[in-house]
Amino acid sequence: MHELALADAVIDAVEKNLGGRDPSSVKRVLVMLGELQNIDLEIFEHGLKTLLEGKAIDYRVFSIEIEEAAFLCNNCGESWKLSEQSEIDEEEREAIHFLPEMAHVYMSCPNCGSRDFTLESGRGVSIAEIEFDMIPK
């Protein structure tokens, strides 16, 4: 269950970014989950909640957003999203999840047909923002 490991890594990153602040001063954490990660959101959220039990950081400060997978053609500059690729079936999406470079096998630029494109977003897990209470405790 990689969702639990990812939740643990997110908490660890927040804790390492406290910069001497009290953990209870964390007011908001925006977590971006890349669409290609194919993370079960319910399991990830449960992992956060479970791992934060007994800690000063409140589970409710975590906001989670899914970052869409987007591509950019290196040939013509066209950009598009994975969600716009209706010809890709679930098996192919699963292959792209495990190996994002497989996108070049299953997709081409919708404008010029080139398979020379770059994955611009939607891969990985990141913390986009950490907001702290400015009033020291």
C-alpha positions in Angstrom: 0.0 0.0 0.0 2.1 2.9 -1.3 -0.5 5.5 -0.2 0.6 5.0 3.5 4.3 5.5 2.6 3.4 8.6 0.6 1.3 10.0 3.5 4.3 9.3 5.9 6.6 11.1 3.5 4.3 14.1 3.3 4.1 14.4 7.1 7.9 14.0 7.4 8.4 16.9 4.8 6.0 19.1 6.7 7.8 18.4 10.0 11.1 19.1 8.4 9.8 22.5 7.2 8.7 23.7 10.6 11.8 25.8 10.9 11.6 25.8 14.7 7.9 26.6 14.8 5.5 24.7 17.1 3.9 21.9 15.0 0.5 23.2 16.1 1.2 26.4 14.2 0.6 24.6 10.9 -2.7 26.0 9.6 -2.8 24.7 6.1 -0.9 22.2 4.0 -1.7 21.9 0.3 -0.7 18.5 -1.1 -0.7 18.0 -4.9 -1.1 14.4 -6.1 -0.2 13.8 -9.7 -2.9 12.2 -11.8 -0.4 9.7 -13.1 0.4 8.5 -9.5 -3.1 6.9 -9.5 -3.3 7.3 -5.7 -6.4 6.0 -3.9 -7.4 9.3 -2.2 -9.4 7.6 0.5 -6.5 5.4 1.5 -4.1 8.3 1.4 -6.3 10.5 3.6 -6.8 7.6 6.0 -3.1 7.2 6.2 -2.6 10.9 7.0 -5.2 10.7 9.7 -3.8 7.6 11.2 -0.2 8.7 11.1 -1.0 12.1 12.7 -2.8 10.6 15.7 -1.0 11.8 18.8 0.9 14.5 16.9 0.5 18.3 17.2 -0.3 18.7 13.5 -4.0 18.5 13.0 -5.2 16.2 10.2 -7.8 18.8 9.1 -5.2 21.3 7.9 -4.4 19.1 4.9 -6.0 20.0 1.6 -5.4 17.6 -1.3 -5.7 18.4 -5.0 -5.2 16.2 -8.0 -2.8 17.7 -10.6 -3.9 16.8 -14.0 -1.4 15.1 -16.3 -0.6 17.6 -19.1 1.8 17.3 -22.0 3.6 19.8 -24.3 4.6 19.0 -27.9 8.2 19.7 -28.6 7.5 19.9 -32.3 4.6 22.4 -32.5 4.1 23.7 -29.0 0.6 22.3 -28.6 -0.4 21.4 -25.0 -3.1 18.9 -24.0 -4.3 16.9 -21.0 -4.5 13.1 -20.5 -8.2 13.5 -19.8 -8.7 14.7 -23.4 -7.3 11.5 -24.8 -10.5 9.5 -25.2 -8.7 6.8 -27.4 -6.6 5.6 -24.4 -8.2 2.8 -22.6 -7.8 1.8 -18.9 -5.1 -0.8 -19.6 -3.0 1.9 -21.4 -3.6 4.4 -18.6 -2.4 1.8 -16.1 0.7 1.3 -18.2 1.3 5.1 -18.3 0.8 5.1 -14.5 3.6 2.6 -13.9 5.9 4.0 -16.6 5.0 7.5 -17.7 7.3 7.3 -20.6 4.8 4.8 -22.1 2.7 7.8 -23.0 4.9 8.1 -26.1 3.7 4.7 -27.2 0.0 5.3 -26.7 -0.3 9.1 -27.6 0.8 11.6 -30.1 0.3 15.4 -30.3 -3.4 16.0 -31.2 -2.2 18.9 -33.4 0.7 17.6 -35.4 0.9 13.9 -34.6 4.4 14.0 -33.2 5.4 11.6 -30.4 8.1 14.1 -29.3 6.4 15.6 -26.3 7.1 16.3 -22.6 5.1 15.5 -19.5 4.6 19.0 -18.0 2.5 18.1 -14.9 0.6 15.4 -13.2 3.4 13.2 -12.0 4.5 12.8 -8.4 3.4 14.0 -5.0 4.4 17.5 -3.8 3.6 20.0 -1.1 2.5 23.1 -2.9 2.0 25.3 0.2 2.4 25.2 4.0 0.7 28.0 5.9 1.6 28.8 9.5 -0.1 30.7 12.3 1.8 34.0 12.5 1.0 34.4 16.2 3.7 32.7 18.3 2.4 30.3 21.0 
